Amino acid sequence: MPQSLPDAGKINPSHPMFELIEAAYGVFDCNTPADLDVCTQKCCMEAEVAADFFKHQIRDLPFDYLRQWHSAAYSSEGVAKDIWTYLLPRTLESLASGKEPNSLGLELSLRRFDTGNRREWSEAQWSALDSFQRTFLAGGFIAENVWGDHQNLDDVLCMFRLGGWTLEPLFDQIMSMPLEGIATRLHRHWCCETFGSIWQSAFWEKSDKQIVHQFYTSTTLRERMESLALSSDHPPVLTDRAAAVFDVMDTAG
């Protein structure tokens, strides 16, 4: 049986999202489901894990169990709301910790249920989800970066979109971030890791991928990068990053 480290996928009280996650455990508290609603054959989940899964309090569910559940096959219609509701706070905590619950990629972390559909949740539950979405997205642009080292903006955007959130509000949130943070984030993923190109996840739906690419090359974002690149009020390291990002946008657009 797999053994998780005691703190795998967990956060401590000093984490910037600790209170938000605590609130999520409260509003999503529910009865233990009767079924895992995913494939529990050997190809998807270890028999010992399936048998032991519900013997743990949700807060103490081993990260390996959570990851096996997220990686197991499930119906094309998604999973039942009761199991998703039960696992959701543990899933959100793992994301806040920088651990991806789905072994195939961050983008699939919230896809199994229409998580971003406000009509599926009570007011208190939606408030927790909305707060998580906004705080997590913003967390990639602040000093207390809450994303894992290997996570990038496009993966995070794709995760929320596949989870049921709409794109325009996500774009608006990004554009409300400090310009210096936007330039630093895009430079890290476009100019350092992919050597001068706009990288997009393979998990995007085709139509959404086009819309996101249009946002990445939009006139508004391009003008902001150009303005920062030409600024004399910022250190050269930052203006150089903005200039490099602008060049990538200009080439892609």
C-alpha positions as CSV (number, residue, x, y, z in Angstrom):
1,M,0.0,0.0,0.0
2,P,1.5,3.4,-0.9
3,Q,2.6,5.6,2.0
4,S,2.4,9.4,1.8
5,L,4.7,11.6,3.7
6,P,2.8,13.1,6.6
7,D,2.6,16.5,5.0
8,A,2.2,15.5,1.4
9,G,-0.4,17.8,-0.2
10,K,-1.0,19.6,3.1
11,I,-0.5,23.2,4.2
12,N,0.3,24.7,7.6
13,P,-1.1,27.8,9.3
14,S,1.6,30.0,7.9
15,H,0.4,29.4,4.3
16,P,-1.3,32.4,2.7
17,M,-4.3,30.2,1.8
18,F,-4.7,28.4,5.1
19,E,-7.8,30.2,6.3
20,L,-9.4,29.8,2.9
21,I,-8.8,26.0,2.9
22,E,-10.1,25.7,6.5
23,A,-13.3,27.4,5.4
24,A,-13.6,25.0,2.4
25,Y,-13.3,22.0,4.8
26,G,-16.2,23.5,6.7
27,V,-18.6,24.3,3.9
28,F,-18.0,21.1,2.0
29,D,-18.3,18.9,5.0
30,C,-20.7,16.0,4.1
31,N,-21.5,12.4,4.7
32,T,-19.0,9.8,3.5
33,P,-20.1,8.7,0.0
34,A,-21.2,5.1,-0.6
35,D,-19.0,4.7,-3.7
36,L,-15.8,6.1,-5.2
37,D,-17.5,6.4,-8.6
38,V,-14.2,5.7,-10.5
39,C,-12.6,2.6,-11.8
40,T,-11.2,0.5,-9.0
41,Q,-9.6,-2.2,-11.1
42,K,-5.9,-2.8,-10.8
43,C,-5.2,-0.7,-13.8
44,C,-6.5,2.4,-12.1
45,M,-6.4,1.9,-8.3
46,E,-4.7,-0.5,-5.9
47,A,-7.2,-2.8,-4.3
48,E,-5.8,-2.0,-0.8
49,V,-6.3,1.7,-1.5
50,A,-9.9,1.2,-2.6
51,A,-10.7,-0.8,0.5
52,D,-9.0,1.6,2.8
53,F,-10.1,4.9,1.1
54,F,-13.1,5.9,3.3
55,K,-11.4,4.7,6.6
56,H,-9.6,8.1,6.8
57,Q,-11.0,11.5,7.8
58,I,-11.1,13.6,4.7
59,R,-8.4,16.0,6.1
60,D,-6.1,13.0,6.7
61,L,-6.7,11.3,3.3
62,P,-3.2,10.3,2.1
63,F,-2.1,12.2,-0.9
64,D,-1.4,9.0,-2.8
65,Y,-5.0,7.9,-2.3
66,L,-6.3,11.3,-3.6
67,R,-3.9,11.0,-6.6
68,Q,-5.0,7.5,-7.5
69,W,-8.6,8.6,-7.4
70,H,-7.9,11.6,-9.6
71,S,-6.0,9.4,-12.1
72,A,-8.6,6.6,-12.2
73,A,-10.9,6.3,-15.2
74,Y,-14.4,7.6,-14.8
75,S,-17.7,8.1,-16.8
76,S,-17.7,10.6,-19.6
77,E,-20.5,12.4,-17.7
78,G,-18.2,13.1,-14.8
79,V,-18.4,11.8,-11.3
80,A,-21.2,11.9,-8.8
81,K,-21.6,15.2,-6.9
82,D,-21.5,13.4,-3.5
83,I,-17.9,12.0,-4.0
84,W,-16.7,15.2,-5.6
85,T,-18.1,17.4,-2.8
86,Y,-16.5,15.0,-0.3
87,L,-13.1,15.2,-2.0
88,L,-13.1,18.8,-3.0
89,P,-11.5,20.5,0.1
90,R,-8.7,17.9,0.1
91,T,-8.2,18.5,-3.6
92,L,-8.1,22.3,-3.1
93,E,-5.6,21.9,-0.2
94,S,-3.3,19.7,-2.4
95,L,-3.4,22.4,-5.1
96,A,-2.6,25.1,-2.5
97,S,0.4,23.0,-1.4
98,G,1.8,22.9,-4.9
99,K,1.0,19.1,-5.3
100,E,-1.0,18.2,-8.4
101,P,-3.8,15.7,-7.6
102,N,-3.9,14.4,-11.1
103,S,-0.8,12.6,-12.3
104,L,-1.5,13.6,-15.9
105,G,-1.3,17.4,-15.2
106,L,-2.5,20.3,-13.2
107,E,-5.0,21.2,-15.9
108,L,-7.2,18.2,-15.1
109,S,-7.4,18.8,-11.3
110,L,-11.0,20.2,-11.3
111,R,-12.4,18.7,-14.4
112,R,-14.3,15.7,-13.0
113,F,-17.3,17.8,-11.9
114,D,-18.7,21.2,-13.1
115,T,-16.9,22.8,-10.3
116,G,-17.0,26.4,-11.7
117,N,-20.8,26.3,-12.2
118,R,-22.3,28.5,-9.5
119,R,-25.7,26.8,-9.8
120,E,-24.3,23.5,-8.4
121,W,-23.4,24.9,-5.0
122,S,-24.8,26.7,-2.0
123,E,-23.9,30.3,-1.5
124,A,-21.4,29.4,1.2
125,Q,-19.8,26.7,-1.1
126,W,-19.6,29.0,-4.0
127,S,-18.1,31.7,-1.9
128,A,-15.3,29.3,-1.0
129,L,-14.8,28.1,-4.5
130,D,-14.8,31.7,-5.9
131,S,-12.3,32.8,-3.2
132,F,-10.1,29.8,-4.0
133,Q,-10.1,30.5,-7.7
134,R,-9.3,34.2,-7.3
135,T,-6.7,33.7,-4.6
136,F,-5.0,30.8,-6.4
137,L,-4.8,32.6,-9.7
138,A,-3.5,35.8,-8.1
139,G,-1.0,33.8,-6.1
140,G,1.2,33.3,-9.2
141,F,1.8,37.1,-9.5
142,I,2.7,37.9,-5.9
143,A,5.9,37.5,-3.8
144,E,4.3,34.6,-1.8
145,N,3.9,32.5,-4.9
146,V,1.4,29.8,-4.2
147,W,1.9,27.8,-7.4
148,G,4.3,24.9,-7.6
149,D,7.6,25.6,-9.2
150,H,6.7,23.8,-12.4
151,Q,3.2,25.3,-12.8
152,N,2.6,28.1,-15.2
153,L,-0.1,30.6,-16.1
154,D,-1.5,28.6,-19.0
155,D,-1.8,25.4,-17.0
156,V,-3.7,27.3,-14.2
157,L,-6.0,29.0,-16.7
158,C,-6.7,25.7,-18.4
159,M,-7.4,24.1,-15.0
160,F,-10.1,26.6,-14.1
161,R,-11.6,26.5,-17.6
162,L,-11.8,22.7,-17.7
163,G,-13.4,23.0,-14.2
164,G,-16.2,25.1,-15.6
165,W,-15.1,28.7,-15.1
166,T,-15.6,31.1,-18.0
167,L,-12.6,32.7,-19.6
168,E,-13.4,36.4,-19.7
169,P,-13.5,36.9,-15.9
170,L,-10.2,34.9,-15.7
171,F,-8.7,37.3,-18.3
172,D,-9.9,40.3,-16.3
173,Q,-8.3,39.0,-13.2
174,I,-5.0,38.6,-14.9
175,M,-5.1,42.1,-16.3
176,S,-5.8,43.5,-12.8
177,M,-2.5,42.1,-11.5
178,P,0.5,44.4,-11.1
179,L,2.1,45.0,-14.5
180,E,5.5,44.0,-13.1
181,G,4.0,40.7,-12.0
182,I,2.5,40.0,-15.4
183,A,5.7,40.7,-17.2
184,T,7.7,38.5,-14.8
185,R,5.3,35.6,-15.0
186,L,5.1,35.6,-18.8
187,H,8.8,36.1,-19.2
188,R,9.4,33.0,-17.0
189,H,7.2,30.8,-19.1
190,W,7.6,32.2,-22.6
191,C,11.2,33.4,-22.7
192,C,13.1,31.2,-20.2
193,E,11.4,27.8,-20.3
194,T,10.2,27.6,-24.0
195,F,12.9,29.8,-25.5
196,G,10.9,32.5,-27.1
197,S,7.4,31.2,-27.9
198,I,3.9,31.3,-26.4
199,W,3.4,27.8,-24.9
200,Q,-0.1,26.4,-24.5
201,S,-1.3,23.2,-22.8
202,A,-2.3,20.2,-24.9
203,F,-5.4,19.9,-22.8
204,W,-7.2,23.0,-24.2
205,E,-10.4,22.5,-26.1
206,K,-9.6,23.8,-29.6
207,S,-12.0,26.8,-29.5
208,D,-10.8,27.8,-26.1
209,K,-7.1,27.5,-27.1
210,Q,-7.7,30.0,-29.9
211,I,-9.5,32.4,-27.5
212,V,-6.7,32.2,-25.0
213,H,-4.1,32.7,-27.7
214,Q,-5.9,35.9,-28.8
215,F,-5.7,37.1,-25.2
216,Y,-2.0,36.4,-25.1
217,T,-1.5,38.5,-28.2
218,S,-4.1,41.1,-27.6
219,T,-3.4,44.8,-28.3
220,T,-4.1,45.7,-24.7
221,L,-1.6,43.3,-23.2
222,R,0.9,44.1,-25.9
223,E,0.7,47.8,-25.3
224,R,1.2,47.2,-21.5
225,M,4.3,45.2,-22.2
226,E,5.6,47.8,-24.6
227,S,4.9,50.6,-22.0
228,L,6.8,48.8,-19.3
229,A,9.7,47.9,-21.7
230,L,10.1,51.6,-22.5
231,S,9.7,52.8,-18.9
232,S,12.6,54.7,-17.2
233,D,10.9,54.2,-13.8
234,H,11.7,50.5,-13.5
235,P,15.0,48.6,-13.1
236,P,16.6,47.3,-16.4
237,V,16.0,43.6,-15.4
238,L,12.2,44.3,-15.4
239,T,12.1,46.4,-18.6
240,D,14.3,43.7,-20.4
241,R,11.7,41.1,-19.4
242,A,8.9,43.1,-20.7
243,A,10.7,43.7,-24.0
244,A,11.4,40.0,-24.4
245,V,7.7,39.2,-23.7
246,F,6.6,41.9,-26.2
247,D,8.9,40.4,-28.9
248,V,7.3,37.0,-28.3
249,M,3.8,38.4,-28.6
250,D,4.8,40.4,-31.7
251,T,6.2,37.3,-33.4
252,A,3.1,35.2,-32.5
253,G,0.6,37.8,-33.4
